[in-house]
Structure formats: C-alpha cells, structure tokens
C-alpha cells in the first residue's frame, strides 16, 4: 500500500485533483443578473390626509380613545395587549397544535434540505467499488490461460472513482442562490401563517364576544317586550286595549324571538372555528368563553413608517424572495447554454488473487476531462432563458402588487379605527336616545296619549340600537387586530424562534 501511495501514477492523480480545485476556486463569476433588493416606497404616509393623533372616545366598554404613535414597535406577542389570560392560553396552545402551522414548519425544513442537497454539487463525487467474481473462460480465448490450462479463476477488482464538475459559469451557484431565496420565501410564508393564525384566533374570540353581546341584548329586548305583552293582555281584559293592539305586540315579540336562533347558530359556528384553530376536533371545544367586557382595548397604536412596512410584512418579504429566486433562475438558464466541463479520475487494482490486488503490475488508473456544448436543440435552451426572464418580470409585478396590498391594508385599518370610533360614539348616543324614547313611549301608552303604533316603533328602534351598539363595540377590537396584522404582527420581536434557527421550528 505504501508503494501505491508513493507511485508516480498516484501523484499524477493528485496533481489533476489540485488543478480541478484551483479551477473551481478561480471561477469567481456567475453569469446572469446579480439581485438587488427593491427600494422601499418613498411615500411618507398612508393617505392623502394626515391621520388624527387620537380616536374619539365613548364611555362604554371598547370605547376608550386610542392614540396613534408613529414608529412605535410592535411586541412579538401583540395579543397580550388585550389583557385576556384565557386568550393568551388558547393562542399558546394553537401555536403548538395547529396543523396549518405545523405544515408550514415542515415546508421550511423541506426547503432547507433542498439547499443543503444542492450545495453538495460544489464538491467532487467520490465513489468506491469492490467486486469479486468467479469466472470460466472459453477454452483458448485467452492465450495466458490457454498455456496454463486455467479456465476457472477468480477476479478481484477495487477502485475509487472521482468525478467533478467545476462551477465555471456559476450554474450551481445560481441554483443554490435560487433555492436559498425559496427557503427564505418559505420562512416568511411560515411567519405569514403564524400571523394569520394568531389574528384569526383573536378575531374569533372577538366575534364570539360580539355574538354573546348581541344575544344578551336580544334577550333583554325579548324580556321588555314580554313584560309589555303581559301588561297589554291585562289591560285587554279590562277593556282598555284593543285585541288588534295585543296581536300586533305578539307579532313584534315573535319577530324579536326569531332573531335569536340565527345569532345562536353563529355563536355555535364561531365556537367551532375557535376549536378548529386550536387544532382540536369540534367535540373538544375549550371551556373558556369570551365577553367584550373581558377584553381591554390597547390605548396606544403603532403606525409603522412606510419605509419600514416592506421590511415588516411577511407577505412582502416572501414576494421579494420569490423575485430573488426568479432572478437567480435567469442565471441558471444562461449557464445551461454554456459549455459543461467535467473532470474525472479512476484509480484501482485488479488481480486473480486478493493478496495481489495492489501489486505494482495490477494497478490501473485513468484521468480525463470532457467539455460538452449543445450545438443544436431547436431553440429549447434559448426559450427557457426567455421564459426565465418572463418569470422574473412576473415576480417583479407580484412584488409590486404585494407592496400595494400592504399599504392598502394599513390604510384601511387606520381609516376603520378612526371612523369606527366615531361610529361607536354615534351608536352609544342612538342607544341612549332610543332607551329614553322607549321609556317615554311606554309611559304615554299607559296614559293613552299615543297610539300603539308609536310604541312599536320605539321598541323596534331600541332593539336595533342595542344590537348596533354591541357590533360597534366589537368593531373597535377587530380594527385594532387588523392594524397589528397589517403592520406585520411584530414577528421580528418574537422570542419563540431563535434568531439563527435554520429549522424555523417553534418550541
């Protein structure tokens, strides 16, 4: 074996390998465009008019004034700002058990392994082969065997083969670059899934609280109308109220009662949604329930600078990485049209006796290289290159669309926060006015000062005003969630994923 290592043939193989590595090291250029991140939009705001510094306030749950703070950072667990321990617990459970999130985590691992697999092509491919055969030759086919009369013999062969493709034109580098960009796009897709899940959970809790409030208001109205109907029936027996008026009140009560089952159906379905988001079956509904009074409205709201929004939105970052991947694919398509160089080497021994396998006379070796260039393919590679360029243009347009959508989402949330605060003030005033009107109408009805139709109108107005007030309260919470989601959800401040964790896994 020492003689083998010291042999001139082995040294020649070493020199060839060194030349191959030098060729790979000096090939510093990669064909195709070098990706440059798109510049952030130069705009300074989210609308033609400046936002007010604070929303309107109303003396009711969910009616607190909210102050807009420019460039205020968003905590990674932004839902904790609602100060609901049951909500925090459900979100913690969902982050461990939601199958959509687990699927996105697995997709990131797939993308990471694809990058590592492609990086393997930077190195030579080395394979070892050992073969042992028992053979019988045809008599007289080999002169040496014919002389000795040996027609049965063993043949042992051991060899090492090395094949290496120098990345002269950057084909592999551009391929790795594209896969790395796809991995990063998948990482941001995971962040988007995380943000969507947490936002949907908070909205599900708010939706449940809203429906419970609407159901409670409807039942309160049913109680009022039931009391009114009982009173009218007593007055009918005394001849003070006509039967037609009693029938009208009965119809009004029945109509109000008919609005209750649809609300209860929506509440049941909302509970099913919340259960599914936790990764549970619907038979495993959580015990925690939500009321608007249990949620606190955050008083300070962040307004991220437009230049930072493109950094914080996971969908925009994913679109950017898709653009990066498409740019690298242009380089891949160009490199595929250029010559392909392959270096190879083979070193081994062959003998009829195992002990003589590496004897000097039984050694064989081969060193070679090849260059392959497509001469004619009917334009296939050319059109693939043009297709890659078109895909880059498509990804560029998709990136712009993602940026436009991001700005629209933030603008919509800010407008909703401003106007829904005003709407809550108006609905609170309407509810209080309707309550006073109903009290006065009932009193005047007992005195015979107004017709029963006026009382019915007052009851219906109050009923709608109460429900509208509950919806307006819930909208304030939902608008706040929408703003946090539109601004990216603070994923950059999360503590449940290590900063350099390539796996992207959660605890």
C-alpha positions, 0 to 999 in steps of 0.5 A: 500500500505504501508503494501505491501511495508513493507511485508516480501514477498516484501523484499524477492523480493528485496533481489533476485533483489540485488543478480541478480545485484551483479551477473551481476556486478561480471561477469567481463569476456567475453569469446572469443578473446579480439581485438587488433588493427593491427600494422601499416606497418613498411615500411618507404616509398612508393617505392623502390626509394626515391621520388624527393623533387620537380616536374619539372616545365613548364611555362604554366598554371598547370605547376608550380613545386610542392614540396613534404613535408613529414608529412605535414597535410592535411586541412579538406577542401583540395579543397580550395587549388585550389583557385576556389570560384565557386568550393568551392560553388558547393562542399558546396552545394553537401555536403548538397544535395547529396543523396549518402551522405545523405544515408550514414548519415542515415546508421550511425544513423541506426547503432547507434540505433542498439547499443543503442537497444542492450545495453538495454539487460544489464538491467532487463525487467520490465513489468506491467499488469492490467486486469479486467474481468467479469466472470460466473462460472459453477454452483458448480465448485467452492465450495466458490461460490457454498455456496454463490450462486455467479456465476457472479463476477468480477476479478481484477488482477495487477502485475509487472513482472521482468525478467533478464538475467545476462551477465555471459559469456559476450554474450551481451557484445560481441554483443554490442562490435560487433555492436559498431565496425559496427557503427564505420565501418559505420562512416568511410564508411560515411567519405569514401563517403564524400571523394569520393564525394568531389574528384569526384566533383573536378575531374569533374570540372577538366575534364570539364576544360580539355574538354573546353581546348581541344575544344578551341584548336580544334577550333583554329586548325579548324580556321588555317586550314580554313584560309589555305583552303581559301588561297589554293582555291585562289591560285587554281584559279590562277593556282598555286595549284593543285585541288588534293592539295585543296581536300586533305586540305578539307579532313584534315579540315573535319577530324579536324571538326569531332573531335569536336562533340565527345569532345562536347558530353563529355563536355555535359556528364561531365556537367551532372555528375557535376549536378548529384553530386550536387544532382540536376536533369540534367535540373538544371545544375549550371551556373558556368563553369570551365577553367584550367586557373581558377584553381591554382595548390597547390605548396606544397604536403603532403606525409603522413608517412606510419605509419600514412596512416592506421590511415588516410584512411577511407577505412582502418579504416572501414576494421579494424572495420569490423575485430573488429566486426568479432572478437567480433562475435567469442565471441558471438558464444562461449557464445551461447554454454554456459549455459543461466541463467535467473532470474525472479520475479512476484509480484501482487494482485488479488481480486473480488473487486478493493478496495481489490486488495492489501489486505494482503490475495490477494497478490501473488508473485513468484521468480525463476531462470532457467539455460538452456544448449543445450545438443544436436543440431547436431553440429549447435552451434559448426559450427557457432563458426567455421564459426565465426572464418572463418569470422574473418580470412576473415576480417583479409585478407580484412584488409590486402588487404585494407592496400595494396590498400592504399599504392598502391594508394599513390604510384601511385599518387606520381609516376603520379605527378612526371612523369606527370610533366615531361610529361607536360614539354615534351608536352609544348616543342612538342607544341612549336616545332610543332607551329614553324614547322607549321609556317615554313611549311606554309611559304615554301608552299607559296614559293613552296619549299615543297610539300603539303604533308609536310604541312599536316603533320605539321598541323596534328602534331600541332593539336595533340600537342595542344590537348596533351598539354591541357590533360597534363595540366589537368593531373597535377590537377587530380594527385594532387586530387588523392594524397589528396584522397589517403592520406585520404582527411584530414577528421580528420581536418574537422570542419563540424562534431563535434568531439563527434557527435554520429549522424555523421550528417553534418550541 
